[in-house]
C-alpha cells in the first residue's frame, strides 16, 4: 500500500481562495492523503468552510487554534501529522493534480529526502505544468549552494511549499514562532539534515499573487527578521563546515540592508528609525564579515562604502549606471 502523505495547510483570512486550494488537494491523483487544515484563528468564514470540508472528505482533518502566525500553524500541523511524508500548501495557492504523485515518485526513484518542483505565479488561472519530467539531484555542499544562485532559481529552493519531505526531517526542526521569513530560517537546516534533494523541472505549484489579506505581509519593520534569519544561517555555516559560502552569505545580508533601506519609504511606520537601523546593520556586517567580504568584487565593496556615506548619492549613481547600460 502506498504510504500516507500529510499535507499541512495554514488557514487565515482566505475565505475567497480556500475552496480552490482544498479542491486542488482533494483532486490529487495520489489518494492516500491526510489534508490538515489549520485554522489559525481566522476572523472570516474560513473556520466554517474547514469544518464543512471535514464532513465531506474523511481524509481532511481540521485543527482550530488561536492565532499563532504562519510558523505556528505549520508547526501545529507537523505535530499532529501521521504521514510518512509532509508537504505544505498555502491556503490561497493551488496545485496541479499530480503534485503529490510526481514528487512521491521522484523521491522513491532517487532515494532523496526532499523533492521539489518549480512554481509559477498565477492569478486564478489553471496551472500549465508542461510535459517535461526531467529532474536534477543536488546534494551536500552543492545543495546548500543553491540558496545563493540567481534570485528566481534560489527562490525555488528556499520556500517551504513546493516540496515533499520525508517526515523524519522534522523530528527536531520547527519553524520559528512569531517571525516572518520562516522558510529562510528553516530550509537550510532541512537541507543539511536531508543531504539530498531532487528538483523536478516543471511547475506543479501555483503561487497566487493577488491576495493582499493573506498571511504574507507588505514591507514593514518585521522585514528585518529576514536579516535575523540570515544571521542565524551564517552562524550555522560556521559551525557546520560551510565557511566557503560565507562571502556570498555576507553579501546577501549587506545587499538586503541596501534594498530594504530604499523599500522603506516614508509611508512605512517608524521609517526613519528602520532606515537608521539598516545603515547600522550594514556597518556591523561589514565588520563581522570583513575577512570574507574582501573576497567580493571591488565595485561591490565600494558600493557599500558609498551607501554608508550617502544613500542619496548611491541611489543617483546606481540609476545612472543602469540607464547607461540600456
Secondary structure as a PSIPRED ss2 file (coil, helix, strand):
# PSIPRED VFORMAT (PSIPRED V4.0)

   1 X C   1.000  0.000  0.000
   2 X C   1.000  0.000  0.000
   3 X C   1.000  0.000  0.000
   4 X C   1.000  0.000  0.000
   5 X E   0.000  0.000  1.000
   6 X E   0.000  0.000  1.000
   7 X E   0.000  0.000  1.000
   8 X E   0.000  0.000  1.000
   9 X E   0.000  0.000  1.000
  10 X E   0.000  0.000  1.000
  11 X E   0.000  0.000  1.000
  12 X C   1.000  0.000  0.000
  13 X C   1.000  0.000  0.000
  14 X C   1.000  0.000  0.000
  15 X C   1.000  0.000  0.000
  16 X C   1.000  0.000  0.000
  17 X C   1.000  0.000  0.000
  18 X H   0.000  1.000  0.000
  19 X H   0.000  1.000  0.000
  20 X H   0.000  1.000  0.000
  21 X H   0.000  1.000  0.000
  22 X H   0.000  1.000  0.000
  23 X H   0.000  1.000  0.000
  24 X H   0.000  1.000  0.000
  25 X H   0.000  1.000  0.000
  26 X H   0.000  1.000  0.000
  27 X C   1.000  0.000  0.000
  28 X C   1.000  0.000  0.000
  29 X C   1.000  0.000  0.000
  30 X C   1.000  0.000  0.000
  31 X C   1.000  0.000  0.000
  32 X C   1.000  0.000  0.000
  33 X E   0.000  0.000  1.000
  34 X E   0.000  0.000  1.000
  35 X E   0.000  0.000  1.000
  36 X E   0.000  0.000  1.000
  37 X E   0.000  0.000  1.000
  38 X E   0.000  0.000  1.000
  39 X E   0.000  0.000  1.000
  40 X E   0.000  0.000  1.000
  41 X C   1.000  0.000  0.000
  42 X C   1.000  0.000  0.000
  43 X C   1.000  0.000  0.000
  44 X C   1.000  0.000  0.000
  45 X C   1.000  0.000  0.000
  46 X H   0.000  1.000  0.000
  47 X H   0.000  1.000  0.000
  48 X H   0.000  1.000  0.000
  49 X H   0.000  1.000  0.000
  50 X H   0.000  1.000  0.000
  51 X H   0.000  1.000  0.000
  52 X H   0.000  1.000  0.000
  53 X H   0.000  1.000  0.000
  54 X H   0.000  1.000  0.000
  55 X H   0.000  1.000  0.000
  56 X H   0.000  1.000  0.000
  57 X C   1.000  0.000  0.000
  58 X C   1.000  0.000  0.000
  59 X C   1.000  0.000  0.000
  60 X E   0.000  0.000  1.000
  61 X E   0.000  0.000  1.000
  62 X E   0.000  0.000  1.000
  63 X E   0.000  0.000  1.000
  64 X E   0.000  0.000  1.000
  65 X E   0.000  0.000  1.000
  66 X C   1.000  0.000  0.000
  67 X C   1.000  0.000  0.000
  68 X C   1.000  0.000  0.000
  69 X H   0.000  1.000  0.000
  70 X H   0.000  1.000  0.000
  71 X H   0.000  1.000  0.000
  72 X H   0.000  1.000  0.000
  73 X H   0.000  1.000  0.000
  74 X H   0.000  1.000  0.000
  75 X H   0.000  1.000  0.000
  76 X H   0.000  1.000  0.000
  77 X H   0.000  1.000  0.000
  78 X H   0.000  1.000  0.000
  79 X H   0.000  1.000  0.000
  80 X H   0.000  1.000  0.000
  81 X C   1.000  0.000  0.000
  82 X C   1.000  0.000  0.000
  83 X C   1.000  0.000  0.000
  84 X C   1.000  0.000  0.000
  85 X E   0.000  0.000  1.000
  86 X E   0.000  0.000  1.000
  87 X E   0.000  0.000  1.000
  88 X E   0.000  0.000  1.000
  89 X C   1.000  0.000  0.000
  90 X C   1.000  0.000  0.000
  91 X C   1.000  0.000  0.000
  92 X C   1.000  0.000  0.000
  93 X C   1.000  0.000  0.000
  94 X E   0.000  0.000  1.000
  95 X E   0.000  0.000  1.000
  96 X C   1.000  0.000  0.000
  97 X C   1.000  0.000  0.000
  98 X C   1.000  0.000  0.000
  99 X H   0.000  1.000  0.000
 100 X H   0.000  1.000  0.000
 101 X H   0.000  1.000  0.000
 102 X H   0.000  1.000  0.000
 103 X H   0.000  1.000  0.000
 104 X H   0.000  1.000  0.000
 105 X H   0.000  1.000  0.000
 106 X H   0.000  1.000  0.000
 107 X H   0.000  1.000  0.000
 108 X H   0.000  1.000  0.000
 109 X H   0.000  1.000  0.000
 110 X H   0.000  1.000  0.000
 111 X C   1.000  0.000  0.000
 112 X C   1.000  0.000  0.000
 113 X C   1.000  0.000  0.000
 114 X E   0.000  0.000  1.000
 115 X E   0.000  0.000  1.000
 116 X E   0.000  0.000  1.000
 117 X E   0.000  0.000  1.000
 118 X E   0.000  0.000  1.000
 119 X E   0.000  0.000  1.000
 120 X E   0.000  0.000  1.000
 121 X E   0.000  0.000  1.000
 122 X E   0.000  0.000  1.000
 123 X C   1.000  0.000  0.000
 124 X C   1.000  0.000  0.000
 125 X C   1.000  0.000  0.000
 126 X C   1.000  0.000  0.000
 127 X C   1.000  0.000  0.000
 128 X C   1.000  0.000  0.000
 129 X C   1.000  0.000  0.000
 130 X C   1.000  0.000  0.000
 131 X C   1.000  0.000  0.000
 132 X C   1.000  0.000  0.000
 133 X C   1.000  0.000  0.000
 134 X C   1.000  0.000  0.000
 135 X E   0.000  0.000  1.000
 136 X E   0.000  0.000  1.000
 137 X E   0.000  0.000  1.000
 138 X E   0.000  0.000  1.000
 139 X E   0.000  0.000  1.000
 140 X H   0.000  1.000  0.000
 141 X H   0.000  1.000  0.000
 142 X H   0.000  1.000  0.000
 143 X H   0.000  1.000  0.000
 144 X H   0.000  1.000  0.000
 145 X H   0.000  1.000  0.000
 146 X H   0.000  1.000  0.000
 147 X H   0.000  1.000  0.000
 148 X H   0.000  1.000  0.000
 149 X C   1.000  0.000  0.000
 150 X C   1.000  0.000  0.000
 151 X H   0.000  1.000  0.000
 152 X H   0.000  1.000  0.000
 153 X H   0.000  1.000  0.000
 154 X H   0.000  1.000  0.000
 155 X H   0.000  1.000  0.000
 156 X H   0.000  1.000  0.000
 157 X H   0.000  1.000  0.000
 158 X H   0.000  1.000  0.000
 159 X C   1.000  0.000  0.000
 160 X C   1.000  0.000  0.000
 161 X C   1.000  0.000  0.000
 162 X C   1.000  0.000  0.000
 163 X E   0.000  0.000  1.000
 164 X E   0.000  0.000  1.000
 165 X E   0.000  0.000  1.000
 166 X E   0.000  0.000  1.000
 167 X H   0.000  1.000  0.000
 168 X H   0.000  1.000  0.000
 169 X H   0.000  1.000  0.000
 170 X H   0.000  1.000  0.000
 171 X C   1.000  0.000  0.000
 172 X C   1.000  0.000  0.000
 173 X C   1.000  0.000  0.000
 174 X C   1.000  0.000  0.000
 175 X C   1.000  0.000  0.000
 176 X C   1.000  0.000  0.000
 177 X C   1.000  0.000  0.000
 178 X C   1.000  0.000  0.000
 179 X C   1.000  0.000  0.000
 180 X C   1.000  0.000  0.000
 181 X C   1.000  0.000  0.000
 182 X C   1.000  0.000  0.000
 183 X C   1.000  0.000  0.000
 184 X C   1.000  0.000  0.000
 185 X C   1.000  0.000  0.000
 186 X C   1.000  0.000  0.000
 187 X H   0.000  1.000  0.000
 188 X H   0.000  1.000  0.000
 189 X H   0.000  1.000  0.000
 190 X H   0.000  1.000  0.000
 191 X H   0.000  1.000  0.000
 192 X H   0.000  1.000  0.000
 193 X H   0.000  1.000  0.000
 194 X H   0.000  1.000  0.000
 195 X C   1.000  0.000  0.000
 196 X E   0.000  0.000  1.000
 197 X E   0.000  0.000  1.000
 198 X E   0.000  0.000  1.000
 199 X E   0.000  0.000  1.000
 200 X E   0.000  0.000  1.000
 201 X E   0.000  0.000  1.000
 202 X E   0.000  0.000  1.000
 203 X E   0.000  0.000  1.000
 204 X E   0.000  0.000  1.000
 205 X E   0.000  0.000  1.000
 206 X E   0.000  0.000  1.000
 207 X E   0.000  0.000  1.000
 208 X E   0.000  0.000  1.000
 209 X C   1.000  0.000  0.000
 210 X C   1.000  0.000  0.000
 211 X C   1.000  0.000  0.000
 212 X C   1.000  0.000  0.000
 213 X C   1.000  0.000  0.000
 214 X C   1.000  0.000  0.000
 215 X C   1.000  0.000  0.000
 216 X C   1.000  0.000  0.000
 217 X C   1.000  0.000  0.000
 218 X C   1.000  0.000  0.000
 219 X C   1.000  0.000  0.000
 220 X C   1.000  0.000  0.000
 221 X H   0.000  1.000  0.000
 222 X H   0.000  1.000  0.000
 223 X H   0.000  1.000  0.000
 224 X H   0.000  1.000  0.000
 225 X H   0.000  1.000  0.000
 226 X H   0.000  1.000  0.000
 227 X H   0.000  1.000  0.000
 228 X H   0.000  1.000  0.000
 229 X H   0.000  1.000  0.000
 230 X H   0.000  1.000  0.000
 231 X H   0.000  1.000  0.000
 232 X H   0.000  1.000  0.000
 233 X H   0.000  1.000  0.000
 234 X H   0.000  1.000  0.000
 235 X H   0.000  1.000  0.000
 236 X H   0.000  1.000  0.000
 237 X H   0.000  1.000  0.000
 238 X H   0.000  1.000  0.000
 239 X H   0.000  1.000  0.000
 240 X C   1.000  0.000  0.000
 241 X C   1.000  0.000  0.000
 242 X C   1.000  0.000  0.000
 243 X H   0.000  1.000  0.000
 244 X H   0.000  1.000  0.000
 245 X H   0.000  1.000  0.000
 246 X H   0.000  1.000  0.000
 247 X H   0.000  1.000  0.000
 248 X H   0.000  1.000  0.000
 249 X H   0.000  1.000  0.000
 250 X H   0.000  1.000  0.000
 251 X H   0.000  1.000  0.000
 252 X H   0.000  1.000  0.000
 253 X H   0.000  1.000  0.000
 254 X H   0.000  1.000  0.000
 255 X H   0.000  1.000  0.000
 256 X H   0.000  1.000  0.000
 257 X H   0.000  1.000  0.000
 258 X H   0.000  1.000  0.000
 259 X H   0.000  1.000  0.000
 260 X H   0.000  1.000  0.000
 261 X H   0.000  1.000  0.000
 262 X H   0.000  1.000  0.000
 263 X H   0.000  1.000  0.000
 264 X C   1.000  0.000  0.000
 265 X C   1.000  0.000  0.000
 266 X C   1.000  0.000  0.000
 267 X C   1.000  0.000  0.000
 268 X C   1.000  0.000  0.000
 269 X C   1.000  0.000  0.000
 270 X C   1.000  0.000  0.000
 271 X H   0.000  1.000  0.000
 272 X H   0.000  1.000  0.000
 273 X H   0.000  1.000  0.000
 274 X H   0.000  1.000  0.000
 275 X H   0.000  1.000  0.000
 276 X H   0.000  1.000  0.000
 277 X H   0.000  1.000  0.000
 278 X H   0.000  1.000  0.000
 279 X H   0.000  1.000  0.000
 280 X H   0.000  1.000  0.000
 281 X H   0.000  1.000  0.000
 282 X H   0.000  1.000  0.000
 283 X H   0.000  1.000  0.000
 284 X H   0.000  1.000  0.000
 285 X H   0.000  1.000  0.000
 286 X H   0.000  1.000  0.000
 287 X H   0.000  1.000  0.000
 288 X H   0.000  1.000  0.000
 289 X C   1.000  0.000  0.000
 290 X H   0.000  1.000  0.000
 291 X H   0.000  1.000  0.000
 292 X H   0.000  1.000  0.000
 293 X H   0.000  1.000  0.000
 294 X C   1.000  0.000  0.000
 295 X C   1.000  0.000  0.000
 296 X C   1.000  0.000  0.000
 297 X C   1.000  0.000  0.000
 298 X H   0.000  1.000  0.000
 299 X H   0.000  1.000  0.000
 300 X H   0.000  1.000  0.000
 301 X H   0.000  1.000  0.000
 302 X H   0.000  1.000  0.000
 303 X H   0.000  1.000  0.000
 304 X H   0.000  1.000  0.000
 305 X H   0.000  1.000  0.000
 306 X H   0.000  1.000  0.000
 307 X H   0.000  1.000  0.000
 308 X H   0.000  1.000  0.000
 309 X H   0.000  1.000  0.000
 310 X C   1.000  0.000  0.000
 311 X H   0.000  1.000  0.000
 312 X H   0.000  1.000  0.000
 313 X H   0.000  1.000  0.000
 314 X H   0.000  1.000  0.000
 315 X H   0.000  1.000  0.000
 316 X H   0.000  1.000  0.000
 317 X H   0.000  1.000  0.000
 318 X H   0.000  1.000  0.000
 319 X H   0.000  1.000  0.000
 320 X H   0.000  1.000  0.000
 321 X H   0.000  1.000  0.000
 322 X H   0.000  1.000  0.000
 323 X H   0.000  1.000  0.000
 324 X H   0.000  1.000  0.000
 325 X C   1.000  0.000  0.000
 326 X C   1.000  0.000  0.000
